[in-house]
Amino acid sequence: MKKRCVMIVLFTCIAPLLLAETNALIEVKLFKTWVIKGEWNFGNLVIQNTGTEPFLLASAPEDFEMGQLDTRSLDNNRGGETPSMREELYRLITDEGGKFVPLSVGEKCVYAGRKFHLPQRSSFSETMRFKVSVYLGNGFWLDSEALTVSGVIPDSEEYVATITNNKFIKQKKIGVDHWKLVLITYKEERWLYKTSITGGGYYPVCPVSLGNKIRVEPHNDAELFRIWDGDKSMIYNMYSNMIVEGPDENDVLGKWTRDKKKEVQAHNDEVRRKKGAQ
């Protein structure tokens, strides 16, 4: 498989928060820098507190994505969202039973077990620019520098399979979700996507190496499926849209996150050791 595109962005943001200096260094990882029309691209990020006081991050990745993580246009446009709406989403974290944990000075945080969708906040075009933002409450944002992705027309789109929760079908439940898996080829890259059978957004699943040898079969008669990329297999969850088991060349999010968690743990251990020595 050809080497995949990588985008890493480092940024700092210094601003007053409760009379303290808040300074964050954030590494954003996108697994490709091109998107098709209607795509919700995904990535992950590492947040480091380089300020003088701790700040709070949601402990669970789903809470962080709901109430703190966002992408915005460079002029901060959120398509009609008001500051009160954003604050309400932020407060929903604790209202729904979630928790915040402080990120201590010098330490880093990386989340595992979830894709963070990063849709562009501009009209689809050949070049789209946006920023990744982390909301800390009371109207305060940490903003990245501009990210750039290319809007492209794929070379081909091929139907692979229709997936659904087969257990719900056997139980004759109403409103069972049906999704399509399609293969998108652009230049020398091939990616598997999930999309609605009636049209709508495209959600990238993983890169694949082969075009005409992708096979999909139910794994546990419910939401898990085994996907074969030639003679390589992986386990896919249709609801999280994630590879939960598979080779590193397919499970690019999982591999990057596992490697980063090791780096973050080693970094934080060293920061705490130095603080203890002082």
N, C-alpha and C positions, 0 to 999 in steps of 0.2 A: 504494500500500500504506500502511496506517495505520502510524503510528510505533510501533515495538516497545518493550516494556518493557525497562528497563535497571536493573541493580542494581550499585552501586559501593560497596565497603566499605573504609574505611581503618582500620588498627589499629596499635597499638604493643604490643610485648611486651618487658619488661625483666626479665632474670633472669641469675644467675651461670652462666657457661659457661667452665670452665677459668680461673676467677678474673677473667674479663673481662666487661664489660657487653655483652650482646647485645640489640640493639634493632632491630626490623624494622618497616618500614612496607610494608604489602601492599595493593595495589589488586586487588580481585576483580571480575571482569566476568562476570555471567550475562546471557544474551541474552534471557531471559524469566523472570519471577518467578512463573509458575504451572507446575504439573506435573500430569500425569494419573497414575492409579494404575499402579505398575510402571515409572515413567519414571526413567531415568538421565539427569538433566539434565547439561549441559556448560557449560564456561566457560573462562576463562584468567585469568592473574594476573601482576602485576608485583611483584617483591620488591625492596625497597631496604634496604640495610644502613645503618642510622642509629646503630649502636653504635660501639664503640671498637676492635674487632678484627674481622678477616675471619672469615667462616664458610663452610663448604663446601656447595656444591650440585652435584648430578649434572649432568654436561655434556650428556647426551642427554635429551630430554623423556620418552622411554619409561622410562628408568631413574629419573628424578625421580618420575614417576607411580607406579612400582612400589614404590620404597623410601622416598620422602619425603613425597609429597603424600597427604593423606587428608581425609575429612570425618568429624567426630565429633559425637555428641550433646553438649549443653552440660554434661553431667556426665561427659564423657570416655568414655562407654560405647562399646565397640567390638564388642559382640555376641560375647563369648567370646574375643577376641584377648588374649593375654598379652603383657607387656613383652618377654619373650624372643622371641616370634613376630615382633613388630615389629622388634626388633633384627636378627633373622635376615633379614628382608626388606631391611632397610637394608644389611646386609653383603653381600647377594646382588649388589648393584650392582658391587662390585669383584670378587666371586667369579666373576661372569659376564663379566668383562672390561670393565666400565664404568669411567668415570673421574669424579672429583670435580674441580671447579675452585673456587678461593676467590672469594667475592664481597667485593671490597674495601670498606673503609669509605666510605660516601657513594654507592657505585655501585648500579645497578639491574640486574635480570635479567628478561628475558621469553623464554619458550620459543615456538618456532614449529614447525609441522608435525604437531601432534597435538592432539586434543580431550582436555581433562581432564574426566572424568566426575565429577560431584559429587552422588552420591545422598544424599538426606536420611537422617539417622540417627535417625529417629523413626517411629512408626507413621503410616501415611497418614491425614491429617486435613485439615480446612479450613485450618489454619495449622500450619506445620512450621518448627521452628527448629533450626539446627545451626551448626557453625563449621568453617571451613577451617583445617587444621593442616599445618605443615611440620615434619618430623622431622629433627633434626640429630644423632641418635645418642646413645648413653649415657642414654637415657630422657628426653632434652630435646626439648620441642615449642615451636614458635611457634604460638600460637593466635589466630585472628581473634575479633572480637566476633561476636555472634549474627547469622546470616543468616536471613531469613524468606522462605519461599515459600508459595504458596497451593496446596493440593490441590484440584483441580477435576474435575468431570464434564464431558467435552467435549460440545459441541453436536452433533457428528457425527463418525463415523469411516468413511471410504470407502476401499475397496480400490483401489489404483492398479496394481500390477504384482507379479509374482513374479520374483526375480532369483537367479541362481546363476552359478557359474564355468562358462561354457559349454565352455571348453577341457577341463576335467576330465570333463565329460559325454562329449565326443567321444573322450576317451582311456579311457572306461569305468572311471574310478576309483571306488572304493567310498567311501561316506561323504561325498558331495558336499553342501556346505551349501546349503540353500534358505532364502531370506528373503522376506518380504513388505515392500513399500513401501505405506504407508497415509497418507491425508490426514486430519489432525486439525484440526477447526475449533472454536475457542473464542472466543466473542464476535466480534470483527472480525479475529481473527488466524487464519492458516492455516499449519500447519507440516507438512512431510513427515517421516515417521518410518520407521525400519526396525524390524521385529519378526519374531519367529520364526513360521513357518507353523503350528507346533504350540502356540503360546502362549508367554508368557514376558514378558521385559522389553521396554520401548519405548525406542528410542534416537532422539532428534531428529536430523534431518539438516540442515534449513534451512527458513527461511520461504519461502512461495510466495504469489503474488498471485492465482492463479486456481484454481478448484476443478475444473471439468469439462474443462479443457484441459491437464492434466498428462499427458505422454507419456514413456515410457521405452523405450530401445532399446540393445542391446549396442554398445559403442564399439570394443573391441579383441578381442572374442571371448573375453574372460577376465573379469577382475574390474572393469573400468571400464565405466560406462554413461553414455549421454547422456540427460539429463533435460530435457524441454522444459516451460517454464512459459509457455504461450502461444507467443509468437514469440521468447522468450529461452531460450537453452540453456546448460547447464552440464555439466561432466564430473564424475562421482561415482565414488568408489572404495568398493566394497561392504565391503572389509575394514577400512579405517580409518574408514569411515562419514563421510568428509569430501568436501566439494566441492573438487576440485583445480584447477578452472578455471571461472569463471563471473562474472556481474555482481555488483557489490558488494551490491546489495539481497538477493541470495540467499546469497552467500558472506560472511556477517556475521562469522564467526570469522576468515577470512582477511584481510578488510579491517581489522578492529580490530587484529589482530596485526601486520600490516604497518605501520600507523600508529604503533603503540606501539614497534615496533622502531626506527623512525626517531627517535622521541622519546627512547628509552632511549640510543641511540647518541650523540645530541647531548648528553644529560645527562652521560653518562660521559666524553665528550671534554672537557667543561667541568670536571668534577671532577678529571680527570687534569691538565688545564692548570693549575688552581689549585694542585694538589699540587706540580707541577713548579716553579711560580713561588715556592713557599715554600722 
